Amino acid sequence: MRILLTGVTGQVGGALRGPLSAIGTVLTVDRQALNLLHTETIAPALDQMRPDLIVNPAAYTAVDLAEDEIDTTFRVNADAPAAMARWAAAQNVPLVHFSTDYVFDGSGNVPWSEESRPAPLSAYGASKLAGEQAIRDAGGRHLIVRTSWVYATQGRNFLRTIARLALEQTELRIVSDQRGAPTSARLIADAVVKILELEFASDPFKDRGGPINLTASGVTSWYGLAVAIVNGMKQRGAKLTVNSMIPIATSDHPTKAVRPLNSRLDQRRLLNLFNIQTPSWQEALEVELDTRFWTRG
Ligand SMILES: NC(=O)c1ccc[n+]([C@@H]2O[C@H](COP(=O)([O-])OP(=O)(O)OC[C@H]3O[C@@H](n4cnc5c(N)ncnc54)[C@H](OP(=O)(O)O)[C@@H]3O)[C@@H](O)[C@H]2O)c1
């Protein structure tokens, strides 16, 4: 099986590369090979590569910048997946795409299910929702993996930011009223490969397609995650400068894009359809901390 993988320089794309190679030949495309801003080049590139499966974690993910770069954001997050989905539907090739808790408005405190009504608060969230809709409208077989609060030991993310600040500063002030499930790119990659193994044993995404929530289990705040990162680094012998961690409200940390307060994604469909029970966010975090990534500079 030939698997086209986008976004290989990103967190999820990078994590998927190895595990995907266990189930097929992975054809990776970075921005140089296929710039998703140039949506007219997508179908010809796919004609040339002729994948049997498309996995598309590439996205415009700069949530605050997206408010100022709406055209670019929608092109990468909505028009590009639309072009992929149209090609995939015409060729009967399954498509795995990724989406976000930011499609929801964050109201209430009940986890969002796959059937919950999306109402994005930001340009990024709206563009991701438009991408989901375009894939559905194309009518082909697909899976849209909705995840949240992604981190890895590579790239720009909360884990690496907190680790760096904890080695440089004495006091950290962290938002404590947004709640969700921090999810490692590794966890996402492992679960997606399990799903693909199951689906490709018969007729992929014929009966079990559509949106699927996939995060670590449990819930915390950014503050709770920061405390766990700092404690985990200390336990592993890191010489930290930080000695005070202060929980603050979202209103004390204004950002250009509005973020949902309740980012929890209900995991029951993942368990019922694919028999996947994801590890707790704490367990998944331990795996990344065990790499002692901060010692690599
Ligand atoms: N990060 C999160 O917290 C989070 C939360 C929920 C859902 N998600 C979703 O999960 C998926 C994976 O996210 P991630 O965290 O892995 O993202 P990421 O680390 O920011 O990586 C994004 C990838 O997309 C590529 N890309 C961006 N614009 C492109 C373009 N014009 N042409 C080609 N490639 C382009 C980037 O390439 P360059 O390196 O060249 O820029 C990079 O490889 C995305 O769909 C995202 O919306 C992420």
PDBQT file of the ligand as one rigid body, heavy atoms in Angstrom, charges set to zero:
ROOT
HETATM    1  N1  LIG A 301      -1.078  21.476  17.688  1.00  0.00    +0.000 N 
HETATM    2  C1  LIG A 301      -2.197  21.308  18.374  1.00  0.00    +0.000 C 
HETATM    3  O1  LIG A 301      -2.287  21.606  19.578  1.00  0.00    +0.000 OA
HETATM    4  C2  LIG A 301      -3.416  20.724  17.709  1.00  0.00    +0.000 A 
HETATM    5  C3  LIG A 301      -4.592  20.577  18.467  1.00  0.00    +0.000 A 
HETATM    6  C4  LIG A 301      -5.704  20.015  17.849  1.00  0.00    +0.000 A 
HETATM    7  C5  LIG A 301      -5.646  19.618  16.526  1.00  0.00    +0.000 A 
HETATM    8  N2  LIG A 301      -4.503  19.808  15.825  1.00  0.00    +0.000 N 
HETATM    9  C6  LIG A 301      -4.501  19.392  14.404  1.00  0.00    +0.000 C 
HETATM   10  O2  LIG A 301      -3.648  18.272  14.294  1.00  0.00    +0.000 OA
HETATM   11  C7  LIG A 301      -2.992  18.282  13.020  1.00  0.00    +0.000 C 
HETATM   12  C8  LIG A 301      -1.489  18.186  13.212  1.00  0.00    +0.000 C 
HETATM   13  O3  LIG A 301      -1.047  19.314  13.957  1.00  0.00    +0.000 OA
HETATM   14  P1  LIG A 301       0.472  19.488  14.384  1.00  0.00    +0.000 P 
HETATM   15  O4  LIG A 301       0.462  19.938  15.798  1.00  0.00    +0.000 OA
HETATM   16  O5  LIG A 301       1.257  18.298  13.970  1.00  0.00    +0.000 OA
HETATM   17  O6  LIG A 301       0.880  20.746  13.472  1.00  0.00    +0.000 OA
HETATM   18  P2  LIG A 301       2.320  21.404  13.285  1.00  0.00    +0.000 P 
HETATM   19  O7  LIG A 301       3.317  20.748  14.188  1.00  0.00    +0.000 OA
HETATM   20  O8  LIG A 301       2.132  22.867  13.346  1.00  0.00    +0.000 OA
HETATM   21  O9  LIG A 301       2.694  20.985  11.805  1.00  0.00    +0.000 OA
HETATM   22  C9  LIG A 301       1.996  21.500  10.707  1.00  0.00    +0.000 C 
HETATM   23  C10 LIG A 301       2.557  20.893   9.459  1.00  0.00    +0.000 C 
HETATM   24  O10 LIG A 301       1.819  21.419   8.352  1.00  0.00    +0.000 OA
HETATM   25  C11 LIG A 301       2.756  21.864   7.388  1.00  0.00    +0.000 C 
HETATM   26  N3  LIG A 301       2.230  22.969   6.570  1.00  0.00    +0.000 N 
HETATM   27  C12 LIG A 301       1.725  24.151   6.998  1.00  0.00    +0.000 A 
HETATM   28  N4  LIG A 301       1.428  24.934   5.946  1.00  0.00    +0.000 NA
HETATM   29  C13 LIG A 301       1.757  24.211   4.826  1.00  0.00    +0.000 A 
HETATM   30  C14 LIG A 301       1.712  24.463   3.442  1.00  0.00    +0.000 A 
HETATM   31  N5  LIG A 301       1.284  25.645   2.954  1.00  0.00    +0.000 N 
HETATM   32  N6  LIG A 301       2.113  23.487   2.578  1.00  0.00    +0.000 NA
HETATM   33  C15 LIG A 301       2.589  22.310   3.047  1.00  0.00    +0.000 A 
HETATM   34  N7  LIG A 301       2.679  22.008   4.357  1.00  0.00    +0.000 NA
HETATM   35  C16 LIG A 301       2.273  22.951   5.241  1.00  0.00    +0.000 A 
HETATM   36  C17 LIG A 301       3.956  22.346   8.196  1.00  0.00    +0.000 C 
HETATM   37  O11 LIG A 301       5.072  22.466   7.357  1.00  0.00    +0.000 OA
HETATM   38  P3  LIG A 301       6.241  23.556   7.656  1.00  0.00    +0.000 P 
HETATM   39  O12 LIG A 301       7.109  22.921   8.708  1.00  0.00    +0.000 OA
HETATM   40  O13 LIG A 301       6.916  23.713   6.346  1.00  0.00    +0.000 OA
HETATM   41  O14 LIG A 301       5.550  24.806   8.141  1.00  0.00    +0.000 OA
HETATM   42  C18 LIG A 301       4.042  21.232   9.220  1.00  0.00    +0.000 C 
HETATM   43  O15 LIG A 301       4.696  20.113   8.691  1.00  0.00    +0.000 OA
HETATM   44  C19 LIG A 301      -3.471  19.555  12.318  1.00  0.00    +0.000 C 
HETATM   45  O16 LIG A 301      -4.563  19.236  11.505  1.00  0.00    +0.000 OA
HETATM   46  C20 LIG A 301      -3.948  20.440  13.459  1.00  0.00    +0.000 C 
HETATM   47  O17 LIG A 301      -4.939  21.340  13.017  1.00  0.00    +0.000 OA
HETATM   48  C21 LIG A 301      -3.377  20.319  16.379  1.00  0.00    +0.000 A 
ENDROOT
TORSDOF 0
